[in-house]
Amino acid sequence: MQGNVTIDPIPLEPQTKAPVRRARLPDEKLTPGRKPEWLRIRLSQNDEYWRLKSLMRTQTLHTVCEEAFCPNLGECWSRGTATFLLMGDICTRSCKFCNVKSGKPLPLDEDEPRRVAESVRAMALRHVVLTSVDRDDQPDGGAHIFADAIREIRLVQPGCTIEVLIPDFKADPAALKLVMDAEPEILNHNTETVPRLSRWVRPQAKPERSLAVLRMAKEMNPAGLTKSGFMVGLGETWAEILQVMDDLRAVDVDILTIGQYLQPSKNHLPIERYYHPDEFVELSNEGHRRGFKWVESAPLVRSSYHADGQARIIDRVTEA
């Protein structure tokens, strides 16, 4: 027990067999309205949580945990893990599901990678996730900041595995290569939703561009792990979800995350319906059947949830 919640241990290995298939509940039982019981959480704010919060403020750093109102913030920070948000807290895009501020960002802070690395060392992290706002104002989309942060972490915290959750860099191969040349263990780029809804959910992005980024990343480093994720509850159909899975496997994505969309405010897209936990189990089954090496599928799953557990398949892939 930590703080106010009981934390289950992270599995040491991915499931090699999919869970027992359960029948999907009828749609009429999964309607919009009051938040279901399984989505009600209590934020754990123990000593470790406040230590990490203080550290972030001291180093003038941002975390996507806070900016995106992540429902797992208490659990992850209580574990001593966090996802760093690079390049400020103002995004040049205006996705309709995201709580990160949009507008004109400040100039890049070229010293930020060093400060992130020092925080990783101070936290003694064995796995770190680096993500960012979109920086379409930059020629390389800010790719060099990712690359510099990876290299700085390698210098001060040897053995720490690194995942990067990147924007699409407008599918610029040169920008992506900057990141891939720094050799992150996991390259993550989210598709977020099904193609039919993409223009409303993330108007400045394109599904085909996201797939191109994931394809190029695997081509640049075939031995590296690629990862993607999407939300459910925005009005997609079951068949569309399965098609997204097929599209991701077609570009050899290794790791998949699926979670329930939660509306950050009344100004964001509404929730069309809540998916039952049994449906997430079935989606996990579908992912395993398609050959993903790891699937995280549950109502509160977000991109970085149990990322340190996912990093443990790296040695398995290398040995293979």
MARSEZA-71406 format. One record per residue (C-alpha): residue number from 1; x negated, y negated, z. Coordinates in Angstrom, 2 decimals. Each point is the difference from the previous one (the first is absolute). Example, Ala and Ser with C-alpha at 12.3 -4.5 7.8 and 13.67 -1.06 7.14 Angstrom:
<atoms>
k = 1&c1 = -12.30&c2 = 4.50&c3 = 7.80
k = 2&c1 = -1.37&c2 = -3.44&c3 = -0.66
</atoms>
This chain:
<atoms>
k = 1&c1 = 0.00&c2 = 0.00&c3 = 0.00
k = 2&c1 = -1.31&c2 = -3.43&c3 = -0.95
k = 3&c1 = 1.86&c2 = -3.13&c3 = 1.05
k = 4&c1 = 3.70&c2 = 0.46&c3 = -0.63
k = 5&c1 = -0.14&c2 = 2.68&c3 = -2.65
k = 6&c1 = -1.16&c2 = 3.59&c3 = -0.31
k = 7&c1 = -2.50&c2 = 0.30&c3 = -2.85
k = 8&c1 = -0.28&c2 = 3.28&c3 = -1.85
k = 9&c1 = -3.51&c2 = 1.03&c3 = -1.03
k = 10&c1 = -0.97&c2 = -0.62&c3 = -3.61
k = 11&c1 = -0.16&c2 = 3.31&c3 = -1.88
k = 12&c1 = -3.58&c2 = 1.05&c3 = -0.67
k = 13&c1 = 0.83&c2 = 1.48&c3 = -3.39
k = 14&c1 = 2.68&c2 = -0.66&c3 = -2.62
k = 15&c1 = 2.81&c2 = 2.52&c3 = -0.21
k = 16&c1 = -0.85&c2 = 2.68&c3 = -2.51
k = 17&c1 = 3.58&c2 = 1.22&c3 = -0.05
k = 18&c1 = 3.02&c2 = -2.23&c3 = -0.37
k = 19&c1 = 2.47&c2 = 0.07&c3 = 2.89
k = 20&c1 = 3.14&c2 = 2.08&c3 = -0.31
k = 21&c1 = 2.28&c2 = -1.60&c3 = -2.55
k = 22&c1 = 3.09&c2 = -1.63&c3 = 1.44
k = 23&c1 = 3.11&c2 = -0.94&c3 = -1.89
k = 24&c1 = 0.31&c2 = -3.69&c3 = -0.74
k = 25&c1 = 2.82&c2 = -1.61&c3 = 1.90
k = 26&c1 = 2.97&c2 = -1.33&c3 = -2.00
k = 27&c1 = -0.41&c2 = -3.62&c3 = -1.02
k = 28&c1 = 3.23&c2 = -1.01&c3 = 1.72
k = 29&c1 = -1.65&c2 = 0.76&c3 = 3.38
k = 30&c1 = -2.89&c2 = -2.36&c3 = -0.72
k = 31&c1 = 1.59&c2 = -3.40&c3 = -0.39
k = 32&c1 = -1.28&c2 = -3.49&c3 = 0.83
k = 33&c1 = 0.83&c2 = -1.54&c3 = 3.33
k = 34&c1 = -1.33&c2 = 0.24&c3 = 3.50
k = 35&c1 = -3.60&c2 = 1.20&c3 = 0.31
k = 36&c1 = -0.06&c2 = 3.76&c3 = 0.65
k = 37&c1 = -1.31&c2 = 1.40&c3 = 3.26
k = 38&c1 = -3.10&c2 = 1.44&c3 = -1.68
k = 39&c1 = -1.13&c2 = -3.50&c3 = -1.02
k = 40&c1 = 0.08&c2 = -1.47&c3 = 3.49
k = 41&c1 = -3.47&c2 = -0.36&c3 = 1.49
k = 42&c1 = -1.58&c2 = -1.52&c3 = 3.06
k = 43&c1 = -3.17&c2 = -1.99&c3 = -0.49
k = 44&c1 = -2.89&c2 = 1.29&c3 = 2.08
k = 45&c1 = -2.11&c2 = -2.89&c3 = 1.32
k = 46&c1 = -2.61&c2 = 1.65&c3 = 2.19
k = 47&c1 = -3.51&c2 = -1.20&c3 = 0.81
k = 48&c1 = -1.41&c2 = 1.26&c3 = -3.31
k = 49&c1 = 2.67&c2 = -1.90&c3 = -1.95
k = 50&c1 = -0.86&c2 = -3.29&c3 = 1.71
k = 51&c1 = -3.75&c2 = 0.63&c3 = -0.39
k = 52&c1 = 0.38&c2 = 0.41&c3 = -3.76
k = 53&c1 = 2.28&c2 = -3.02&c3 = -0.26
k = 54&c1 = -2.56&c2 = -2.12&c3 = 1.85
k = 55&c1 = -2.80&c2 = 1.28&c3 = -2.24
k = 56&c1 = 1.92&c2 = -0.91&c3 = -3.16
k = 57&c1 = 0.56&c2 = -3.53&c3 = 1.28
k = 58&c1 = -3.65&c2 = -0.43&c3 = 1.03
k = 59&c1 = -1.21&c2 = 0.96&c3 = -3.49
k = 60&c1 = 2.74&c2 = -2.06&c3 = -1.75
k = 61&c1 = 1.24&c2 = 3.08&c3 = -1.81
k = 62&c1 = 3.43&c2 = 1.06&c3 = -1.19
k = 63&c1 = 1.59&c2 = 3.43&c3 = 0.09
k = 64&c1 = 2.75&c2 = 1.23&c3 = -2.27
k = 65&c1 = 1.34&c2 = 1.71&c3 = 3.12
k = 66&c1 = 1.20&c2 = -3.39&c3 = 1.25
k = 67&c1 = 0.61&c2 = -1.84&c3 = -3.27
k = 68&c1 = 2.28&c2 = 2.72&c3 = -1.38
k = 69&c1 = 1.77&c2 = 0.71&c3 = 3.34
k = 70&c1 = -1.14&c2 = 3.63&c3 = -0.21
k = 71&c1 = 2.20&c2 = 2.21&c3 = 2.21
k = 72&c1 = -3.04&c2 = 2.11&c3 = 0.96
k = 73&c1 = -2.07&c2 = -2.91&c3 = 1.29
k = 74&c1 = 0.26&c2 = 1.06&c3 = 3.64
k = 75&c1 = -0.90&c2 = 3.62&c3 = -0.67
k = 76&c1 = -2.93&c2 = -0.73&c3 = -2.31
k = 77&c1 = -1.50&c2 = -2.78&c3 = 2.12
k = 78&c1 = 0.38&c2 = 2.17&c3 = 3.10
k = 79&c1 = -2.02&c2 = 2.65&c3 = -1.86
k = 80&c1 = -2.72&c2 = -2.59&c3 = -0.69
k = 81&c1 = 0.65&c2 = -0.26&c3 = -3.76
k = 82&c1 = 1.11&c2 = -2.87&c3 = -2.20
k = 83&c1 = 0.23&c2 = -1.11&c3 = -3.62
k = 84&c1 = -1.90&c2 = -3.18&c3 = -0.83
k = 85&c1 = 1.64&c2 = -2.56&c3 = -2.28
k = 86&c1 = -2.67&c2 = -1.66&c3 = -2.13
k = 87&c1 = -0.02&c2 = -3.38&c3 = -1.75
k = 88&c1 = 2.35&c2 = -1.85&c3 = 2.30
k = 89&c1 = 3.68&c2 = 0.36&c3 = 0.80
k = 90&c1 = 1.53&c2 = -1.82&c3 = -2.99
k = 91&c1 = 0.82&c2 = 2.02&c3 = -3.11
k = 92&c1 = 0.21&c2 = -1.33&c3 = -3.55
k = 93&c1 = 2.91&c2 = 2.36&c3 = -0.72
k = 94&c1 = 3.49&c2 = 0.07&c3 = 1.46
k = 95&c1 = 1.16&c2 = 3.60&c3 = 0.33
k = 96&c1 = 3.56&c2 = 0.18&c3 = 1.30
k = 97&c1 = -0.68&c2 = 2.71&c3 = 2.59
k = 98&c1 = -3.14&c2 = -1.43&c3 = 1.59
k = 99&c1 = -0.26&c2 = -2.28&c3 = 3.04
k = 100&c1 = -3.45&c2 = -1.36&c3 = -0.87
k = 101&c1 = 0.13&c2 = -3.73&c3 = -0.79
k = 102&c1 = -0.20&c2 = -1.08&c3 = -3.65
k = 103&c1 = -1.33&c2 = -3.24&c3 = -1.40
k = 104&c1 = -3.31&c2 = -1.67&c3 = -0.78
k = 105&c1 = -2.76&c2 = 1.73&c3 = 1.99
k = 106&c1 = -3.12&c2 = -1.54&c3 = 1.46
k = 107&c1 = -3.40&c2 = 0.52&c3 = -1.69
k = 108&c1 = -1.59&c2 = 3.38&c3 = 0.60
k = 109&c1 = -2.14&c2 = 0.38&c3 = 3.12
k = 110&c1 = -3.13&c2 = 1.76&c3 = -1.25
k = 111&c1 = -1.07&c2 = 0.73&c3 = 3.59
k = 112&c1 = 3.17&c2 = 1.97&c3 = 0.73
k = 113&c1 = -1.48&c2 = 3.40&c3 = -0.97
k = 114&c1 = -2.74&c2 = -0.39&c3 = 2.62
k = 115&c1 = 2.51&c2 = -0.90&c3 = 2.72
k = 116&c1 = 2.19&c2 = 2.95&c3 = -0.92
k = 117&c1 = -3.01&c2 = 2.32&c3 = 0.21
k = 118&c1 = -0.97&c2 = -1.37&c3 = 3.40
k = 119&c1 = 3.55&c2 = 0.62&c3 = 1.24
k = 120&c1 = -0.08&c2 = 3.56&c3 = -1.35
k = 121&c1 = -3.25&c2 = 0.56&c3 = 1.92
k = 122&c1 = 1.40&c2 = -1.57&c3 = 3.17
k = 123&c1 = 3.08&c2 = 2.23&c3 = -0.22
k = 124&c1 = -2.18&c2 = 3.06&c3 = -0.71
k = 125&c1 = 2.34&c2 = 1.05&c3 = -2.81
k = 126&c1 = -0.60&c2 = 3.25&c3 = -1.82
k = 127&c1 = 2.41&c2 = -0.95&c3 = -2.79
k = 128&c1 = 1.08&c2 = -3.45&c3 = -1.16
k = 129&c1 = 2.60&c2 = -1.23&c3 = -2.48
k = 130&c1 = -0.63&c2 = -3.21&c3 = -1.94
k = 131&c1 = 2.83&c2 = -1.69&c3 = -1.85
k = 132&c1 = 0.70&c2 = -3.53&c3 = -1.20
k = 133&c1 = 2.48&c2 = -2.51&c3 = -1.23
k = 134&c1 = 0.15&c2 = -0.42&c3 = -3.77
k = 135&c1 = -2.47&c2 = -2.64&c3 = -1.17
k = 136&c1 = 0.97&c2 = -0.63&c3 = -3.60
k = 137&c1 = -1.74&c2 = -3.38&c3 = 0.35
k = 138&c1 = -3.38&c2 = 1.78&c3 = -0.04
k = 139&c1 = -1.71&c2 = 1.18&c3 = -3.23
k = 140&c1 = -0.53&c2 = 3.49&c3 = 1.46
k = 141&c1 = 3.09&c2 = -0.02&c3 = 2.21
k = 142&c1 = -2.31&c2 = 0.03&c3 = 3.01
k = 143&c1 = -1.46&c2 = 3.40&c3 = -0.86
k = 144&c1 = -3.49&c2 = -1.04&c3 = 1.07
k = 145&c1 = 1.28&c2 = -0.66&c3 = 3.55
k = 146&c1 = 1.13&c2 = 3.62&c3 = 0.23
k = 147&c1 = -3.38&c2 = 1.17&c3 = -1.32
k = 148&c1 = -1.96&c2 = -2.22&c3 = 2.38
k = 149&c1 = 2.10&c2 = 1.13&c3 = 2.98
k = 150&c1 = -0.62&c2 = 3.67&c3 = -0.83
k = 151&c1 = -3.74&c2 = -0.55&c3 = -0.21
k = 152&c1 = -0.12&c2 = -2.05&c3 = 3.21
k = 153&c1 = 1.88&c2 = 2.73&c3 = 1.89
k = 154&c1 = -2.40&c2 = 2.63&c3 = -1.31
k = 155&c1 = -2.92&c2 = -2.02&c3 = 1.41
k = 156&c1 = 1.29&c2 = -0.39&c3 = 3.55
k = 157&c1 = 2.22&c2 = 3.08&c3 = 0.44
k = 158&c1 = -1.57&c2 = 2.95&c3 = -1.86
k = 159&c1 = 2.31&c2 = 2.99&c3 = -0.31
k = 160&c1 = 3.17&c2 = -2.07&c3 = 0.10
k = 161&c1 = 2.25&c2 = 1.03&c3 = -2.87
k = 162&c1 = 1.72&c2 = -2.80&c3 = -1.93
k = 163&c1 = 3.33&c2 = -0.26&c3 = -1.77
k = 164&c1 = 0.87&c2 = -3.00&c3 = -2.14
k = 165&c1 = 3.61&c2 = -0.91&c3 = -0.76
k = 166&c1 = -0.45&c2 = -2.30&c3 = -2.97
k = 167&c1 = 2.22&c2 = -2.26&c3 = -2.12
k = 168&c1 = 0.17&c2 = 0.79&c3 = -3.71
k = 169&c1 = -2.68&c2 = -2.56&c3 = -1.03
k = 170&c1 = 2.18&c2 = -0.34&c3 = -3.13
k = 171&c1 = -1.47&c2 = 3.37&c3 = -1.03
k = 172&c1 = -3.37&c2 = -1.65&c3 = -0.75
k = 173&c1 = -2.54&c2 = 2.86&c3 = -0.29
k = 174&c1 = -2.93&c2 = -2.26&c3 = 0.92
k = 175&c1 = 1.67&c2 = -1.10&c3 = 3.24
k = 176&c1 = 0.93&c2 = 3.56&c3 = 0.92
k = 177&c1 = -3.54&c2 = 1.17&c3 = -0.74
k = 178&c1 = -1.36&c2 = -2.47&c3 = 2.56
k = 179&c1 = 2.00&c2 = 1.81&c3 = 2.67
k = 180&c1 = -0.66&c2 = 3.51&c3 = -1.28
k = 181&c1 = -3.77&c2 = -0.60&c3 = -0.23
k = 182&c1 = 0.04&c2 = -0.64&c3 = 3.77
k = 183&c1 = 1.30&c2 = 3.59&c3 = 0.34
k = 184&c1 = 2.97&c2 = -0.10&c3 = 2.39
k = 185&c1 = 1.09&c2 = 3.49&c3 = 1.04
k = 186&c1 = 3.66&c2 = -0.75&c3 = -0.84
k = 187&c1 = 1.36&c2 = -2.41&c3 = -2.65
k = 188&c1 = 3.62&c2 = -0.86&c3 = 0.74
k = 189&c1 = 2.37&c2 = -2.01&c3 = -2.17
k = 190&c1 = 3.73&c2 = 0.12&c3 = 0.65
k = 191&c1 = 2.71&c2 = 0.28&c3 = -2.65
k = 192&c1 = 2.48&c2 = -1.17&c3 = 2.69
k = 193&c1 = 3.20&c2 = 1.00&c3 = -1.82
k = 194&c1 = 1.45&c2 = 1.67&c3 = -3.10
k = 195&c1 = -0.53&c2 = -1.69&c3 = -3.39
k = 196&c1 = 3.65&c2 = -1.01&c3 = -0.42
k = 197&c1 = -0.13&c2 = -2.13&c3 = 3.16
k = 198&c1 = -3.53&c2 = -1.32&c3 = -0.37
k = 199&c1 = 0.89&c2 = -3.33&c3 = -1.63
k = 200&c1 = 2.19&c2 = -0.90&c3 = 3.02
k = 201&c1 = -2.16&c2 = 1.51&c3 = 2.72
k = 202&c1 = -3.38&c2 = -1.30&c3 = -1.22
k = 203&c1 = 0.63&c2 = -2.36&c3 = -2.92
k = 204&c1 = -3.66&c2 = -0.82&c3 = -0.75
k = 205&c1 = -1.06&c2 = 3.65&c3 = -0.23
k = 206&c1 = 0.59&c2 = 2.71&c3 = -2.59
k = 207&c1 = 0.40&c2 = 3.77&c3 = 0.59
k = 208&c1 = -2.17&c2 = 0.86&c3 = -2.98
k = 209&c1 = -2.73&c2 = -2.30&c3 = 1.26
k = 210&c1 = -0.02&c2 = 1.71&c3 = 3.39
k = 211&c1 = -0.32&c2 = 3.40&c3 = -1.63
k = 212&c1 = -2.83&c2 = -1.32&c3 = -2.17
k = 213&c1 = -1.92&c2 = -1.13&c3 = 3.10
k = 214&c1 = 0.37&c2 = 3.43&c3 = 1.62
k = 215&c1 = -1.01&c2 = 1.76&c3 = -3.22
k = 216&c1 = -3.09&c2 = -2.19&c3 = -0.45
k = 217&c1 = -1.04&c2 = 0.47&c3 = 3.63
k = 218&c1 = 0.03&c2 = 3.78&c3 = -0.40
k = 219&c1 = -1.91&c2 = -0.26&c3 = -3.28
k = 220&c1 = -2.64&c2 = -2.22&c3 = 1.62
k = 221&c1 = -0.48&c2 = 2.43&c3 = 2.90
k = 222&c1 = 1.54&c2 = 3.43&c3 = -0.65
k = 223&c1 = -1.26&c2 = 1.26&c3 = 3.37
k = 224&c1 = 1.68&c2 = -2.83&c3 = 1.92
k = 225&c1 = 3.48&c2 = 0.14&c3 = 1.47
k = 226&c1 = 2.81&c2 = -2.13&c3 = -1.40
k = 227&c1 = 3.17&c2 = -0.81&c3 = 1.87
k = 228&c1 = 3.33&c2 = -1.73&c3 = -0.60
k = 229&c1 = 3.29&c2 = -0.53&c3 = 1.74
k = 230&c1 = 3.52&c2 = -1.30&c3 = -0.37
k = 231&c1 = 3.06&c2 = -0.95&c3 = 2.03
k = 232&c1 = 3.48&c2 = 1.48&c3 = -0.13
k = 233&c1 = 3.27&c2 = -1.71&c3 = 0.84
k = 234&c1 = 0.01&c2 = -2.68&c3 = -2.70
k = 235&c1 = 2.56&c2 = 1.63&c3 = -2.29
k = 236&c1 = -2.11&c2 = 2.61&c3 = -1.78
k = 237&c1 = 1.39&c2 = 3.40&c3 = -0.99
k = 238&c1 = -1.42&c2 = 3.35&c3 = 1.04
k = 239&c1 = -0.95&c2 = 0.77&c3 = -3.60
k = 240&c1 = -1.89&c2 = -3.30&c3 = -0.25
k = 241&c1 = -1.98&c2 = 0.83&c3 = 3.13
k = 242&c1 = -1.05&c2 = 3.35&c3 = -1.42
k = 243&c1 = -1.02&c2 = -1.69&c3 = -3.25
k = 244&c1 = -2.28&c2 = -2.38&c3 = 1.92
k = 245&c1 = -1.63&c2 = 3.02&c3 = 1.61
k = 246&c1 = -0.52&c2 = 1.57&c3 = -3.43
k = 247&c1 = -1.45&c2 = -3.26&c3 = -1.34
k = 248&c1 = -2.48&c2 = -0.19&c3 = 2.88
k = 249&c1 = -1.10&c2 = 3.59&c3 = -0.42
k = 250&c1 = -0.44&c2 = -0.63&c3 = -3.75
k = 251&c1 = -2.83&c2 = -2.41&c3 = 0.93
k = 252&c1 = -1.34&c2 = 2.48&c3 = 2.59
k = 253&c1 = 0.94&c2 = -1.87&c3 = 3.18
k = 254&c1 = -1.01&c2 = 2.07&c3 = 3.05
k = 255&c1 = 1.87&c2 = -1.52&c3 = 2.95
k = 256&c1 = 3.62&c2 = -1.20&c3 = 0.16
k = 257&c1 = 1.82&c2 = -2.06&c3 = 2.65
k = 258&c1 = 3.77&c2 = -0.50&c3 = 0.14
k = 259&c1 = 1.88&c2 = -2.13&c3 = 2.53
k = 260&c1 = 3.31&c2 = -1.72&c3 = 0.62
k = 261&c1 = 0.29&c2 = -3.62&c3 = -1.19
k = 262&c1 = 0.82&c2 = -2.31&c3 = 2.91
k = 263&c1 = 1.20&c2 = -3.51&c3 = -0.79
k = 264&c1 = -2.40&c2 = -2.50&c3 = 1.67
k = 265&c1 = 2.55&c2 = -2.86&c3 = -0.04
k = 266&c1 = 3.29&c2 = -1.05&c3 = -1.54
k = 267&c1 = -1.99&c2 = -1.64&c3 = -2.81
k = 268&c1 = -1.38&c2 = 3.34&c3 = -1.17
k = 269&c1 = 1.65&c2 = 2.73&c3 = -2.04
k = 270&c1 = 2.80&c2 = 1.76&c3 = 1.88
k = 271&c1 = -0.16&c2 = 3.65&c3 = 1.01
k = 272&c1 = 2.25&c2 = 2.03&c3 = -2.27
k = 273&c1 = 0.02&c2 = 2.96&c3 = 2.38
k = 274&c1 = -2.00&c2 = 1.86&c3 = 2.61
k = 275&c1 = -1.50&c2 = 3.37&c3 = -0.84
k = 276&c1 = 0.38&c2 = 2.74&c3 = 2.60
k = 277&c1 = -3.18&c2 = 1.64&c3 = 1.37
k = 278&c1 = 1.09&c2 = 3.26&c3 = -1.67
k = 279&c1 = -0.18&c2 = -1.74&c3 = -3.37
k = 280&c1 = -3.56&c2 = -1.08&c3 = 0.72
k = 281&c1 = -0.84&c2 = 3.64&c3 = 0.73
k = 282&c1 = 1.44&c2 = 0.95&c3 = -3.37
k = 283&c1 = -2.00&c2 = -2.76&c3 = -1.71
k = 284&c1 = -3.12&c2 = 1.36&c3 = 1.69
k = 285&c1 = 0.85&c2 = 3.43&c3 = -1.38
k = 286&c1 = 0.36&c2 = -1.46&c3 = -3.49
k = 287&c1 = -3.37&c2 = -1.70&c3 = 0.31
k = 288&c1 = -1.74&c2 = 3.18&c3 = 1.10
k = 289&c1 = 1.59&c2 = 1.92&c3 = -2.85
k = 290&c1 = -1.47&c2 = -2.52&c3 = -2.43
k = 291&c1 = -3.50&c2 = 0.49&c3 = 1.30
k = 292&c1 = -0.73&c2 = -3.04&c3 = 2.19
k = 293&c1 = -2.82&c2 = 0.81&c3 = 2.43
k = 294&c1 = 1.74&c2 = -1.87&c3 = 2.83
k = 295&c1 = 3.53&c2 = -1.36&c3 = 0.39
k = 296&c1 = 1.17&c2 = -2.32&c3 = 2.79
k = 297&c1 = 3.79&c2 = -0.28&c3 = -0.22
k = 298&c1 = 2.09&c2 = -1.33&c3 = 2.89
k = 299&c1 = 2.19&c2 = -3.04&c3 = 0.73
k = 300&c1 = -2.74&c2 = -2.05&c3 = 1.67
k = 301&c1 = -2.89&c2 = 1.04&c3 = -2.25
k = 302&c1 = -1.95&c2 = -2.89&c3 = -1.49
k = 303&c1 = -3.07&c2 = 0.00&c3 = -2.26
k = 304&c1 = -2.59&c2 = 0.23&c3 = 2.76
k = 305&c1 = 1.89&c2 = 2.33&c3 = 2.33
k = 306&c1 = -2.24&c2 = 2.92&c3 = 1.09
k = 307&c1 = -2.60&c2 = -1.19&c3 = -2.52
k = 308&c1 = -2.78&c2 = 1.31&c3 = 2.23
k = 309&c1 = 1.56&c2 = 3.44&c3 = -0.19
k = 310&c1 = 0.17&c2 = -0.20&c3 = -3.78
k = 311&c1 = -3.70&c2 = -0.89&c3 = -0.14
k = 312&c1 = -0.80&c2 = 3.44&c3 = 1.39
k = 313&c1 = 0.81&c2 = 1.64&c3 = -3.32
k = 314&c1 = -3.01&c2 = -1.76&c3 = -1.53
k = 315&c1 = -2.41&c2 = 2.76&c3 = 1.03
k = 316&c1 = 2.39&c2 = 2.63&c3 = -1.35
k = 317&c1 = 0.11&c2 = -1.73&c3 = -3.39
k = 318&c1 = -3.80&c2 = -0.36&c3 = -0.04
k = 319&c1 = -0.50&c2 = 3.67&c3 = 0.83
k = 320&c1 = 2.42&c2 = 1.02&c3 = -2.75
</atoms>
